[in-house]
Amino acid sequence: MDDIQQTTESVSEAPAPARPSKAAAVIKLLSRNRGATLADIMEATHWQAHSARAFLSGVRKKRELLKEARRTGETSYRLAN
């Protein structure tokens, strides 16, 4: 019985791979040539509009965020290269 216990204790499961963060997903969207609209960010993260805007505000403080002209009636945001 002790042998079985030792065997099961010595077998360790591999840690689950870390899933990408929502912040990383938004940065990826903002890095695209066309950038991302607020709707794009909300859809990708399931955040509400105020949360997406707050994230953009934080990005604006930490990185250089460009605000593009409204082409289709929505503002598109993207990171400066």
C-alpha positions in Angstrom: 0.0 0.0 0.0 2.9 2.4 0.7 4.3 1.7 -2.7 1.1 2.9 -4.4 1.0 6.0 -2.3 4.6 6.8 -3.1 4.0 6.3 -6.8 1.0 8.6 -6.9 2.8 11.2 -4.9 5.8 11.2 -7.1 3.8 11.7 -10.3 3.3 15.4 -10.7 1.0 17.0 -13.2 2.4 19.5 -15.6 1.2 23.0 -14.9 -1.6 24.2 -17.1 -0.3 26.7 -19.7 -1.0 30.3 -18.9 -3.8 31.7 -20.9 -3.1 35.1 -22.5 -4.3 38.1 -20.5 -7.0 40.4 -21.7 -4.5 43.2 -21.6 -2.2 41.3 -24.0 -5.2 40.8 -26.3 -6.0 44.5 -26.4 -2.3 45.4 -27.0 -2.3 43.0 -29.9 -5.5 44.7 -31.3 -4.0 48.1 -30.9 -0.8 47.0 -32.7 -2.6 46.3 -35.9 -2.2 48.8 -38.8 -5.9 49.7 -38.6 -5.9 49.8 -34.8 -9.0 48.9 -32.8 -12.3 50.5 -32.1 -13.9 50.5 -28.7 -16.3 47.9 -30.0 -13.4 45.7 -31.0 -11.9 45.9 -27.6 -15.2 45.2 -25.9 -15.8 42.2 -28.0 -12.3 40.7 -27.5 -12.3 41.2 -23.7 -16.0 41.1 -22.8 -15.4 44.4 -21.0 -18.0 47.1 -20.6 -17.3 50.4 -22.4 -16.1 52.2 -19.3 -13.6 49.5 -18.6 -12.2 49.5 -22.1 -11.9 53.3 -22.0 -10.1 53.1 -18.6 -7.6 50.6 -20.1 -7.0 52.9 -23.0 -6.3 55.7 -20.5 -3.7 53.6 -18.8 -2.1 52.6 -22.1 -2.0 56.3 -23.0 -0.1 57.1 -19.9 2.4 54.2 -20.4 2.8 54.1 -24.1 2.3 56.4 -27.1 -1.3 55.9 -28.2 -2.5 57.6 -31.3 -6.1 58.5 -31.8 -7.1 58.2 -35.5 -9.7 60.2 -37.3 -13.2 58.9 -37.4 -13.5 57.2 -40.8 -16.6 55.2 -40.2 -18.2 57.1 -37.4 -16.1 55.3 -34.8 -12.8 56.4 -33.3 -10.0 53.9 -34.0 -7.1 53.7 -31.5 -3.7 52.3 -32.3 -0.2 52.2 -30.8 2.5 54.3 -32.3 5.5 52.4 -33.8 
